[in-house]
Amino acid sequence: MAMGTGESVGRLSCHFCASYDVERLYLASVHLDSCACRGCGARWDEDPATGEYCGRSGKESGVTPRP
């Protein structure tokens, strides 16, 4: 697959287990993607433009959606 969009390989994957089964919720007010991996259960926030890791969320986080 050609990478013509400028995205790096793995940009949309989980930072902890490399799974692509990741739920994402864009929060415009804070300009973050709140992410939760269905594979390993990890939760984190990242920059939506670059994919830069911005911290890990706990289950009690108000940023990450609760099941």
PDB file of N, H, CA, C and O in Angstrom:
ATOM      1  N   MET A   1       0.837  -1.175   0.000  1.00  0.00           N
ATOM      2  CA  MET A   1       0.000   0.000   0.000  1.00  0.00           C
ATOM      3  C   MET A   1       0.884   1.241   0.000  1.00  0.00           C
ATOM      4  O   MET A   1       1.819   1.330   0.795  1.00  0.00           O
ATOM      5  N   ALA A   2       0.611   2.169  -0.852  1.00  0.00           N
ATOM      6  H   ALA A   2      -0.149   2.097  -1.498  1.00  0.00           H
ATOM      7  CA  ALA A   2       1.389   3.411  -0.941  1.00  0.00           C
ATOM      8  C   ALA A   2       0.956   4.392   0.137  1.00  0.00           C
ATOM      9  O   ALA A   2      -0.234   4.545   0.413  1.00  0.00           O
ATOM     10  N   MET A   3       1.912   5.038   0.728  1.00  0.00           N
ATOM     11  H   MET A   3       2.879   4.914   0.504  1.00  0.00           H
ATOM     12  CA  MET A   3       1.628   6.019   1.773  1.00  0.00           C
ATOM     13  C   MET A   3       1.658   7.417   1.169  1.00  0.00           C
ATOM     14  O   MET A   3       2.668   8.113   1.277  1.00  0.00           O
ATOM     15  N   GLY A   4       0.576   7.834   0.541  1.00  0.00           N
ATOM     16  H   GLY A   4      -0.244   7.269   0.453  1.00  0.00           H
ATOM     17  CA  GLY A   4       0.530   9.129  -0.117  1.00  0.00           C
ATOM     18  C   GLY A   4      -0.066  10.232   0.723  1.00  0.00           C
ATOM     19  O   GLY A   4      -0.066  11.389   0.303  1.00  0.00           O
ATOM     20  N   THR A   5      -0.581   9.904   1.914  1.00  0.00           N
ATOM     21  H   THR A   5      -0.580   8.964   2.254  1.00  0.00           H
ATOM     22  CA  THR A   5      -1.258  10.903   2.733  1.00  0.00           C
ATOM     23  C   THR A   5      -0.350  11.553   3.758  1.00  0.00           C
ATOM     24  O   THR A   5      -0.766  12.482   4.449  1.00  0.00           O
ATOM     25  N   GLY A   6       0.872  11.087   3.869  1.00  0.00           N
ATOM     26  H   GLY A   6       1.210  10.331   3.308  1.00  0.00           H
ATOM     27  CA  GLY A   6       1.787  11.652   4.854  1.00  0.00           C
ATOM     28  C   GLY A   6       1.672  10.998   6.223  1.00  0.00           C
ATOM     29  O   GLY A   6       2.400  11.373   7.142  1.00  0.00           O
ATOM     30  N   GLU A   7       0.776  10.029   6.381  1.00  0.00           N
ATOM     31  H   GLU A   7       0.184   9.724   5.634  1.00  0.00           H
ATOM     32  CA  GLU A   7       0.642   9.347   7.661  1.00  0.00           C
ATOM     33  C   GLU A   7       1.728   8.290   7.789  1.00  0.00           C
ATOM     34  O   GLU A   7       2.070   7.615   6.818  1.00  0.00           O
ATOM     35  N   SER A   8       2.264   8.152   8.993  1.00  0.00           N
ATOM     36  H   SER A   8       1.986   8.700   9.781  1.00  0.00           H
ATOM     37  CA  SER A   8       3.275   7.130   9.213  1.00  0.00           C
ATOM     38  C   SER A   8       2.584   5.789   9.436  1.00  0.00           C
ATOM     39  O   SER A   8       1.409   5.741   9.800  1.00  0.00           O
ATOM     40  N   VAL A   9       3.307   4.723   9.221  1.00  0.00           N
ATOM     41  H   VAL A   9       4.262   4.762   8.926  1.00  0.00           H
ATOM     42  CA  VAL A   9       2.765   3.392   9.442  1.00  0.00           C
ATOM     43  C   VAL A   9       2.440   3.251  10.924  1.00  0.00           C
ATOM     44  O   VAL A   9       3.260   3.595  11.775  1.00  0.00           O
ATOM     45  N   GLY A  10       1.254   2.749  11.233  1.00  0.00           N
ATOM     46  H   GLY A  10       0.589   2.469  10.541  1.00  0.00           H
ATOM     47  CA  GLY A  10       0.861   2.559  12.623  1.00  0.00           C
ATOM     48  C   GLY A  10       0.241   3.786  13.257  1.00  0.00           C
ATOM     49  O   GLY A  10      -0.068   3.758  14.448  1.00  0.00           O
ATOM     50  N   ARG A  11       0.052   4.832  12.532  1.00  0.00           N
ATOM     51  H   ARG A  11       0.303   4.855  11.564  1.00  0.00           H
ATOM     52  CA  ARG A  11      -0.496   6.086  13.064  1.00  0.00           C
ATOM     53  C   ARG A  11      -1.843   5.893  13.754  1.00  0.00           C
ATOM     54  O   ARG A  11      -2.126   6.570  14.743  1.00  0.00           O
ATOM     55  N   LEU A  12      -2.672   4.991  13.257  1.00  0.00           N
ATOM     56  H   LEU A  12      -2.442   4.442  12.454  1.00  0.00           H
ATOM     57  CA  LEU A  12      -4.007   4.786  13.817  1.00  0.00           C
ATOM     58  C   LEU A  12      -4.084   3.598  14.767  1.00  0.00           C
ATOM     59  O   LEU A  12      -5.171   3.222  15.205  1.00  0.00           O
ATOM     60  N   SER A  13      -2.945   3.013  15.085  1.00  0.00           N
ATOM     61  H   SER A  13      -2.062   3.319  14.729  1.00  0.00           H
ATOM     62  CA  SER A  13      -2.941   1.824  15.935  1.00  0.00           C
ATOM     63  C   SER A  13      -2.796   2.185  17.410  1.00  0.00           C
ATOM     64  O   SER A  13      -2.482   3.320  17.767  1.00  0.00           O
ATOM     65  N   CYS A  14      -3.036   1.182  18.256  1.00  0.00           N
ATOM     66  H   CYS A  14      -3.292   0.260  17.966  1.00  0.00           H
ATOM     67  CA  CYS A  14      -2.874   1.328  19.700  1.00  0.00           C
ATOM     68  C   CYS A  14      -1.395   1.546  20.028  1.00  0.00           C
ATOM     69  O   CYS A  14      -0.529   0.866  19.477  1.00  0.00           O
ATOM     70  N   HIS A  15      -1.107   2.489  20.919  1.00  0.00           N
ATOM     71  H   HIS A  15      -1.811   3.042  21.367  1.00  0.00           H
ATOM     72  CA  HIS A  15       0.270   2.779  21.320  1.00  0.00           C
ATOM     73  C   HIS A  15       0.856   1.671  22.193  1.00  0.00           C
ATOM     74  O   HIS A  15       2.068   1.631  22.407  1.00  0.00           O
ATOM     75  N   PHE A  16       0.009   0.770  22.699  1.00  0.00           N
ATOM     76  H   PHE A  16      -0.975   0.802  22.525  1.00  0.00           H
ATOM     77  CA  PHE A  16       0.464  -0.236  23.654  1.00  0.00           C
ATOM     78  C   PHE A  16       0.539  -1.651  23.077  1.00  0.00           C
ATOM     79  O   PHE A  16       1.424  -2.421  23.451  1.00  0.00           O
ATOM     80  N   CYS A  17      -0.391  -2.006  22.156  1.00  0.00           N
ATOM     81  H   CYS A  17      -1.109  -1.381  21.852  1.00  0.00           H
ATOM     82  CA  CYS A  17      -0.376  -3.377  21.620  1.00  0.00           C
ATOM     83  C   CYS A  17      -0.364  -3.420  20.092  1.00  0.00           C
ATOM     84  O   CYS A  17      -0.331  -4.506  19.513  1.00  0.00           O
ATOM     85  N   ALA A  18      -0.391  -2.269  19.432  1.00  0.00           N
ATOM     86  H   ALA A  18      -0.418  -1.387  19.902  1.00  0.00           H
ATOM     87  CA  ALA A  18      -0.334  -2.133  17.973  1.00  0.00           C
ATOM     88  C   ALA A  18      -1.595  -2.611  17.251  1.00  0.00           C
ATOM     89  O   ALA A  18      -1.580  -2.747  16.027  1.00  0.00           O
ATOM     90  N   SER A  19      -2.679  -2.867  17.974  1.00  0.00           N
ATOM     91  H   SER A  19      -2.692  -2.756  18.968  1.00  0.00           H
ATOM     92  CA  SER A  19      -3.950  -3.254  17.363  1.00  0.00           C
ATOM     93  C   SER A  19      -4.575  -2.043  16.661  1.00  0.00           C
ATOM     94  O   SER A  19      -4.400  -0.902  17.087  1.00  0.00           O
ATOM     95  N   TYR A  20      -5.299  -2.317  15.589  1.00  0.00           N
ATOM     96  H   TYR A  20      -5.440  -3.245  15.243  1.00  0.00           H
ATOM     97  CA  TYR A  20      -6.017  -1.238  14.895  1.00  0.00           C
ATOM     98  C   TYR A  20      -7.492  -1.186  15.327  1.00  0.00           C
ATOM     99  O   TYR A  20      -8.278  -0.438  14.745  1.00  0.00           O
ATOM    100  N   ASP A  21      -7.863  -1.960  16.325  1.00  0.00           N
ATOM    101  H   ASP A  21      -7.225  -2.567  16.799  1.00  0.00           H
ATOM    102  CA  ASP A  21      -9.235  -1.986  16.834  1.00  0.00           C
ATOM    103  C   ASP A  21      -9.372  -0.930  17.935  1.00  0.00           C
ATOM    104  O   ASP A  21      -9.506  -1.253  19.115  1.00  0.00           O
ATOM    105  N   VAL A  22      -9.335   0.343  17.517  1.00  0.00           N
ATOM    106  H   VAL A  22      -9.226   0.606  16.559  1.00  0.00           H
ATOM    107  CA  VAL A  22      -9.300   1.469  18.446  1.00  0.00           C
ATOM    108  C   VAL A  22     -10.530   2.349  18.257  1.00  0.00           C
ATOM    109  O   VAL A  22     -10.837   2.772  17.143  1.00  0.00           O
ATOM    110  N   GLU A  23     -11.231   2.619  19.356  1.00  0.00           N
ATOM    111  H   GLU A  23     -10.983   2.275  20.261  1.00  0.00           H
ATOM    112  CA  GLU A  23     -12.348   3.563  19.339  1.00  0.00           C
ATOM    113  C   GLU A  23     -11.766   4.960  19.523  1.00  0.00           C
ATOM    114  O   GLU A  23     -10.876   5.162  20.349  1.00  0.00           O
ATOM    115  N   ARG A  24     -12.268   5.924  18.751  1.00  0.00           N
ATOM    116  H   ARG A  24     -12.991   5.760  18.080  1.00  0.00           H
ATOM    117  CA  ARG A  24     -11.780   7.300  18.845  1.00  0.00           C
ATOM    118  C   ARG A  24     -12.941   8.256  18.989  1.00  0.00           C
ATOM    119  O   ARG A  24     -13.967   8.108  18.324  1.00  0.00           O
ATOM    120  N   LEU A  25     -12.777   9.239  19.862  1.00  0.00           N
ATOM    121  H   LEU A  25     -11.944   9.359  20.402  1.00  0.00           H
ATOM    122  CA  LEU A  25     -13.771  10.283  20.049  1.00  0.00           C
ATOM    123  C   LEU A  25     -13.047  11.618  19.965  1.00  0.00           C
ATOM    124  O   LEU A  25     -12.202  11.923  20.806  1.00  0.00           O
ATOM    125  N   TYR A  26     -13.377  12.419  18.944  1.00  0.00           N
ATOM    126  H   TYR A  26     -14.064  12.171  18.261  1.00  0.00           H
ATOM    127  CA  TYR A  26     -12.733  13.728  18.785  1.00  0.00           C
ATOM    128  C   TYR A  26     -13.418  14.724  19.701  1.00  0.00           C
ATOM    129  O   TYR A  26     -14.640  14.873  19.662  1.00  0.00           O
ATOM    130  N   LEU A  27     -12.640  15.403  20.519  1.00  0.00           N
ATOM    131  H   LEU A  27     -11.647  15.282  20.550  1.00  0.00           H
ATOM    132  CA  LEU A  27     -13.146  16.424  21.432  1.00  0.00           C
ATOM    133  C   LEU A  27     -12.671  17.782  20.944  1.00  0.00           C
ATOM    134  O   LEU A  27     -11.537  18.184  21.202  1.00  0.00           O
ATOM    135  N   ALA A  28     -13.546  18.484  20.238  1.00  0.00           N
ATOM    136  H   ALA A  28     -14.467  18.157  20.028  1.00  0.00           H
ATOM    137  CA  ALA A  28     -13.176  19.746  19.609  1.00  0.00           C
ATOM    138  C   ALA A  28     -12.793  20.813  20.624  1.00  0.00           C
ATOM    139  O   ALA A  28     -11.906  21.623  20.353  1.00  0.00           O
ATOM    140  N   SER A  29     -13.437  20.834  21.782  1.00  0.00           N
ATOM    141  H   SER A  29     -14.157  20.176  22.002  1.00  0.00           H
ATOM    142  CA  SER A  29     -13.171  21.878  22.766  1.00  0.00           C
ATOM    143  C   SER A  29     -11.739  21.854  23.293  1.00  0.00           C
ATOM    144  O   SER A  29     -11.202  22.890  23.683  1.00  0.00           O
ATOM    145  N   VAL A  30     -11.116  20.667  23.304  1.00  0.00           N
ATOM    146  H   VAL A  30     -11.552  19.825  22.987  1.00  0.00           H
ATOM    147  CA  VAL A  30      -9.728  20.548  23.769  1.00  0.00           C
ATOM    148  C   VAL A  30      -8.788  20.075  22.665  1.00  0.00           C
ATOM    149  O   VAL A  30      -7.599  19.871  22.910  1.00  0.00           O
ATOM    150  N   HIS A  31      -9.313  19.897  21.444  1.00  0.00           N
ATOM    151  H   HIS A  31     -10.278  20.063  21.245  1.00  0.00           H
ATOM    152  CA  HIS A  31      -8.558  19.461  20.270  1.00  0.00           C
ATOM    153  C   HIS A  31      -7.740  18.203  20.567  1.00  0.00           C
ATOM    154  O   HIS A  31      -6.518  18.189  20.417  1.00  0.00           O
ATOM    155  N   LEU A  32      -8.449  17.138  20.998  1.00  0.00           N
ATOM    156  H   LEU A  32      -9.441  17.150  21.120  1.00  0.00           H
ATOM    157  CA  LEU A  32      -7.832  15.853  21.309  1.00  0.00           C
ATOM    158  C   LEU A  32      -8.673  14.720  20.751  1.00  0.00           C
ATOM    159  O   LEU A  32      -9.891  14.844  20.619  1.00  0.00           O
ATOM    160  N   ASP A  33      -8.015  13.615  20.425  1.00  0.00           N
ATOM    161  H   ASP A  33      -7.026  13.515  20.532  1.00  0.00           H
ATOM    162  CA  ASP A  33      -8.710  12.359  20.174  1.00  0.00           C
ATOM    163  C   ASP A  33      -8.589  11.555  21.462  1.00  0.00           C
ATOM    164  O   ASP A  33      -7.483  11.277  21.925  1.00  0.00           O
ATOM    165  N   SER A  34      -9.716  11.186  22.033  1.00  0.00           N
ATOM    166  H   SER A  34     -10.615  11.412  21.657  1.00  0.00           H
ATOM    167  CA  SER A  34      -9.728  10.316  23.190  1.00  0.00           C
ATOM    168  C   SER A  34      -9.889   8.897  22.659  1.00  0.00           C
ATOM    169  O   SER A  34     -10.858   8.602  21.959  1.00  0.00           O
ATOM    170  N   CYS A  35      -8.948   8.017  22.987  1.00  0.00           N
ATOM    171  H   CYS A  35      -8.161   8.256  23.555  1.00  0.00           H
ATOM    172  CA  CYS A  35      -8.885   6.701  22.363  1.00  0.00           C
ATOM    173  C   CYS A  35      -8.988   5.584  23.399  1.00  0.00           C
ATOM    174  O   CYS A  35      -8.544   5.727  24.538  1.00  0.00           O
ATOM    175  N   ALA A  36      -9.582   4.471  22.978  1.00  0.00           N
ATOM    176  H   ALA A  36      -9.943   4.355  22.053  1.00  0.00           H
ATOM    177  CA  ALA A  36      -9.670   3.270  23.807  1.00  0.00           C
ATOM    178  C   ALA A  36      -9.468   2.063  22.900  1.00  0.00           C
ATOM    179  O   ALA A  36     -10.149   1.926  21.883  1.00  0.00           O
ATOM    180  N   CYS A  37      -8.542   1.196  23.262  1.00  0.00           N
ATOM    181  H   CYS A  37      -7.989   1.308  24.087  1.00  0.00           H
ATOM    182  CA  CYS A  37      -8.239  -0.001  22.475  1.00  0.00           C
ATOM    183  C   CYS A  37      -9.156  -1.143  22.908  1.00  0.00           C
ATOM    184  O   CYS A  37      -9.231  -1.473  24.092  1.00  0.00           O
ATOM    185  N   ARG A  38      -9.840  -1.733  21.958  1.00  0.00           N
ATOM    186  H   ARG A  38      -9.779  -1.465  20.996  1.00  0.00           H
ATOM    187  CA  ARG A  38     -10.702  -2.877  22.251  1.00  0.00           C
ATOM    188  C   ARG A  38      -9.876  -4.138  22.478  1.00  0.00           C
ATOM    189  O   ARG A  38     -10.345  -5.080  23.116  1.00  0.00           O
ATOM    190  N   GLY A  39      -8.649  -4.160  21.959  1.00  0.00           N
ATOM    191  H   GLY A  39      -8.269  -3.394  21.440  1.00  0.00           H
ATOM    192  CA  GLY A  39      -7.792  -5.333  22.084  1.00  0.00           C
ATOM    193  C   GLY A  39      -7.209  -5.514  23.477  1.00  0.00           C
ATOM    194  O   GLY A  39      -7.349  -6.579  24.079  1.00  0.00           O
ATOM    195  N   CYS A  40      -6.549  -4.465  23.996  1.00  0.00           N
ATOM    196  H   CYS A  40      -6.435  -3.600  23.507  1.00  0.00           H
ATOM    197  CA  CYS A  40      -5.877  -4.592  25.291  1.00  0.00           C
ATOM    198  C   CYS A  40      -6.517  -3.772  26.401  1.00  0.00           C
ATOM    199  O   CYS A  40      -6.149  -3.911  27.568  1.00  0.00           O
ATOM    200  N   GLY A  41      -7.487  -2.906  26.042  1.00  0.00           N
ATOM    201  H   GLY A  41      -7.786  -2.793  25.095  1.00  0.00           H
ATOM    202  CA  GLY A  41      -8.180  -2.117  27.057  1.00  0.00           C
ATOM    203  C   GLY A  41      -7.498  -0.813  27.431  1.00  0.00           C
ATOM    204  O   GLY A  41      -7.990  -0.091  28.298  1.00  0.00           O
ATOM    205  N   ALA A  42      -6.377  -0.496  26.798  1.00  0.00           N
ATOM    206  H   ALA A  42      -5.977  -1.082  26.093  1.00  0.00           H
ATOM    207  CA  ALA A  42      -5.667   0.753  27.111  1.00  0.00           C
ATOM    208  C   ALA A  42      -6.497   1.965  26.682  1.00  0.00           C
ATOM    209  O   ALA A  42      -7.262   1.895  25.720  1.00  0.00           O
ATOM    210  N   ARG A  43      -6.337   3.064  27.397  1.00  0.00           N
ATOM    211  H   ARG A  43      -5.715   3.120  28.178  1.00  0.00           H
ATOM    212  CA  ARG A  43      -7.013   4.319  27.078  1.00  0.00           C
ATOM    213  C   ARG A  43      -5.978   5.430  27.074  1.00  0.00           C
ATOM    214  O   ARG A  43      -5.117   5.483  27.952  1.00  0.00           O
ATOM    215  N   TRP A  44      -6.058   6.319  26.090  1.00  0.00           N
ATOM    216  H   TRP A  44      -6.758   6.277  25.377  1.00  0.00           H
ATOM    217  CA  TRP A  44      -5.105   7.407  25.996  1.00  0.00           C
ATOM    218  C   TRP A  44      -5.701   8.545  25.186  1.00  0.00           C
ATOM    219  O   TRP A  44      -6.723   8.386  24.519  1.00  0.00           O
ATOM    220  N   ASP A  45      -5.045   9.696  25.254  1.00  0.00           N
ATOM    221  H   ASP A  45      -4.215   9.825  25.796  1.00  0.00           H
ATOM    222  CA  ASP A  45      -5.418  10.864  24.465  1.00  0.00           C
ATOM    223  C   ASP A  45      -4.273  11.164  23.511  1.00  0.00           C
ATOM    224  O   ASP A  45      -3.106  10.975  23.852  1.00  0.00           O
ATOM    225  N   GLU A  46      -4.614  11.635  22.307  1.00  0.00           N
ATOM    226  H   GLU A  46      -5.562  11.788  22.030  1.00  0.00           H
ATOM    227  CA  GLU A  46      -3.577  11.979  21.342  1.00  0.00           C
ATOM    228  C   GLU A  46      -4.005  13.160  20.492  1.00  0.00           C
ATOM    229  O   GLU A  46      -5.191  13.466  20.373  1.00  0.00           O
ATOM    230  N   ASP A  47      -3.012  13.818  19.901  1.00  0.00           N
ATOM    231  H   ASP A  47      -2.049  13.569  19.997  1.00  0.00           H
ATOM    232  CA  ASP A  47      -3.258  14.930  18.997  1.00  0.00           C
ATOM    233  C   ASP A  47      -3.885  14.370  17.724  1.00  0.00           C
ATOM    234  O   ASP A  47      -3.320  13.458  17.121  1.00  0.00           O
ATOM    235  N   PRO A  48      -5.041  14.892  17.297  1.00  0.00           N
ATOM    236  CA  PRO A  48      -5.714  14.329  16.130  1.00  0.00           C
ATOM    237  C   PRO A  48      -4.984  14.564  14.811  1.00  0.00           C
ATOM    238  O   PRO A  48      -5.184  13.805  13.863  1.00  0.00           O
ATOM    239  N   ALA A  49      -4.156  15.578  14.726  1.00  0.00           N
ATOM    240  H   ALA A  49      -3.993  16.195  15.496  1.00  0.00           H
ATOM    241  CA  ALA A  49      -3.441  15.873  13.477  1.00  0.00           C
ATOM    242  C   ALA A  49      -2.171  15.047  13.331  1.00  0.00           C
ATOM    243  O   ALA A  49      -1.867  14.563  12.240  1.00  0.00           O
ATOM    244  N   THR A  50      -1.427  14.881  14.422  1.00  0.00           N
ATOM    245  H   THR A  50      -1.674  15.274  15.308  1.00  0.00           H
ATOM    246  CA  THR A  50      -0.129  14.217  14.344  1.00  0.00           C
ATOM    247  C   THR A  50      -0.118  12.808  14.915  1.00  0.00           C
ATOM    248  O   THR A  50       0.771  12.021  14.589  1.00  0.00           O
ATOM    249  N   GLY A  51      -1.091  12.472  15.765  1.00  0.00           N
ATOM    250  H   GLY A  51      -1.813  13.112  16.030  1.00  0.00           H
ATOM    251  CA  GLY A  51      -1.100  11.181  16.438  1.00  0.00           C
ATOM    252  C   GLY A  51      -0.175  11.150  17.637  1.00  0.00           C
ATOM    253  O   GLY A  51       0.048  10.090  18.221  1.00  0.00           O
ATOM    254  N   GLU A  52       0.371  12.306  18.014  1.00  0.00           N
ATOM    255  H   GLU A  52       0.190  13.167  17.539  1.00  0.00           H
ATOM    256  CA  GLU A  52       1.286  12.373  19.159  1.00  0.00           C
ATOM    257  C   GLU A  52       0.554  11.996  20.438  1.00  0.00           C
ATOM    258  O   GLU A  52      -0.530  12.509  20.715  1.00  0.00           O
ATOM    259  N   TYR A  53       1.144  11.107  21.208  1.00  0.00           N
ATOM    260  H   TYR A  53       2.025  10.690  20.983  1.00  0.00           H
ATOM    261  CA  TYR A  53       0.605  10.633  22.480  1.00  0.00           C
ATOM    262  C   TYR A  53       0.581  11.791  23.478  1.00  0.00           C
ATOM    263  O   TYR A  53       1.595  12.460  23.681  1.00  0.00           O
ATOM    264  N   CYS A  54      -0.573  12.026  24.096  1.00  0.00           N
ATOM    265  H   CYS A  54      -1.396  11.482  23.930  1.00  0.00           H
ATOM    266  CA  CYS A  54      -0.716  13.151  25.032  1.00  0.00           C
ATOM    267  C   CYS A  54      -1.007  12.709  26.456  1.00  0.00           C
ATOM    268  O   CYS A  54      -1.274  13.551  27.313  1.00  0.00           O
ATOM    269  N   GLY A  55      -0.965  11.427  26.729  1.00  0.00           N
ATOM    270  H   GLY A  55      -0.748  10.743  26.033  1.00  0.00           H
ATOM    271  CA  GLY A  55      -1.183  10.944  28.086  1.00  0.00           C
ATOM    272  C   GLY A  55      -2.121   9.768  28.126  1.00  0.00           C
ATOM    273  O   GLY A  55      -2.835   9.485  27.164  1.00  0.00           O
ATOM    274  N   ARG A  56      -2.111   9.094  29.240  1.00  0.00           N
ATOM    275  H   ARG A  56      -1.531   9.324  30.022  1.00  0.00           H
ATOM    276  CA  ARG A  56      -2.938   7.901  29.418  1.00  0.00           C
ATOM    277  C   ARG A  56      -4.139   8.242  30.274  1.00  0.00           C
ATOM    278  O   ARG A  56      -4.015   8.948  31.275  1.00  0.00           O
ATOM    279  N   SER A  57      -5.289   7.747  29.888  1.00  0.00           N
ATOM    280  H   SER A  57      -5.389   7.173  29.075  1.00  0.00           H
ATOM    281  CA  SER A  57      -6.527   7.984  30.626  1.00  0.00           C
ATOM    282  C   SER A  57      -6.897   6.767  31.451  1.00  0.00           C
ATOM    283  O   SER A  57      -6.656   5.630  31.048  1.00  0.00           O
ATOM    284  N   GLY A  58      -7.473   7.012  32.585  1.00  0.00           N
ATOM    285  H   GLY A  58      -7.669   7.937  32.913  1.00  0.00           H
ATOM    286  CA  GLY A  58      -7.999   5.930  33.399  1.00  0.00           C
ATOM    287  C   GLY A  58      -9.467   5.715  33.087  1.00  0.00           C
ATOM    288  O   GLY A  58     -10.073   6.507  32.366  1.00  0.00           O
ATOM    289  N   LYS A  59     -10.042   4.649  33.623  1.00  0.00           N
ATOM    290  H   LYS A  59      -9.550   4.006  34.209  1.00  0.00           H
ATOM    291  CA  LYS A  59     -11.457   4.370  33.369  1.00  0.00           C
ATOM    292  C   LYS A  59     -12.350   5.451  33.943  1.00  0.00           C
ATOM    293  O   LYS A  59     -13.466   5.651  33.464  1.00  0.00           O
ATOM    294  N   GLU A  60     -11.877   6.150  34.961  1.00  0.00           N
ATOM    295  H   GLU A  60     -10.970   5.988  35.351  1.00  0.00           H
ATOM    296  CA  GLU A  60     -12.672   7.191  35.602  1.00  0.00           C
ATOM    297  C   GLU A  60     -12.516   8.551  34.906  1.00  0.00           C
ATOM    298  O   GLU A  60     -13.101   9.541  35.346  1.00  0.00           O
ATOM    299  N   SER A  61     -11.739   8.602  33.834  1.00  0.00           N
ATOM    300  H   SER A  61     -11.263   7.799  33.477  1.00  0.00           H
ATOM    301  CA  SER A  61     -11.504   9.846  33.112  1.00  0.00           C
ATOM    302  C   SER A  61     -12.787  10.398  32.533  1.00  0.00           C
ATOM    303  O   SER A  61     -13.625   9.647  32.034  1.00  0.00           O
ATOM    304  N   GLY A  62     -12.944  11.702  32.598  1.00  0.00           N
ATOM    305  H   GLY A  62     -12.264  12.313  33.003  1.00  0.00           H
ATOM    306  CA  GLY A  62     -14.096  12.357  31.991  1.00  0.00           C
ATOM    307  C   GLY A  62     -13.913  12.547  30.506  1.00  0.00           C
ATOM    308  O   GLY A  62     -14.872  12.858  29.800  1.00  0.00           O
ATOM    309  N   VAL A  63     -12.688  12.364  30.010  1.00  0.00           N
ATOM    310  H   VAL A  63     -11.908  12.111  30.583  1.00  0.00           H
ATOM    311  CA  VAL A  63     -12.397  12.565  28.588  1.00  0.00           C
ATOM    312  C   VAL A  63     -12.702  11.299  27.790  1.00  0.00           C
ATOM    313  O   VAL A  63     -13.233  11.386  26.683  1.00  0.00           O
ATOM    314  N   THR A  64     -12.377  10.130  28.329  1.00  0.00           N
ATOM    315  H   THR A  64     -11.945  10.059  29.228  1.00  0.00           H
ATOM    316  CA  THR A  64     -12.593   8.869  27.619  1.00  0.00           C
ATOM    317  C   THR A  64     -14.017   8.383  27.869  1.00  0.00           C
ATOM    318  O   THR A  64     -14.455   8.354  29.019  1.00  0.00           O
ATOM    319  N   PRO A  65     -14.755   7.997  26.818  1.00  0.00           N
ATOM    320  CA  PRO A  65     -16.130   7.523  27.009  1.00  0.00           C
ATOM    321  C   PRO A  65     -16.178   6.252  27.833  1.00  0.00           C
ATOM    322  O   PRO A  65     -15.310   5.387  27.713  1.00  0.00           O
ATOM    323  N   ARG A  66     -17.183   6.146  28.656  1.00  0.00           N
ATOM    324  H   ARG A  66     -17.888   6.848  28.754  1.00  0.00           H
ATOM    325  CA  ARG A  66     -17.359   4.955  29.507  1.00  0.00           C
ATOM    326  C   ARG A  66     -18.238   3.952  28.784  1.00  0.00           C
ATOM    327  O   ARG A  66     -19.132   4.332  28.028  1.00  0.00           O
ATOM    328  N   PRO A  67     -17.979   2.644  29.019  1.00  0.00           N
ATOM    329  CA  PRO A  67     -18.797   1.610  28.349  1.00  0.00           C
ATOM    330  C   PRO A  67     -20.235   1.614  28.850  1.00  0.00           C
ATOM    331  O   PRO A  67     -21.050   0.812  28.393  1.00  0.00           O
TER     332      PRO A  67
END
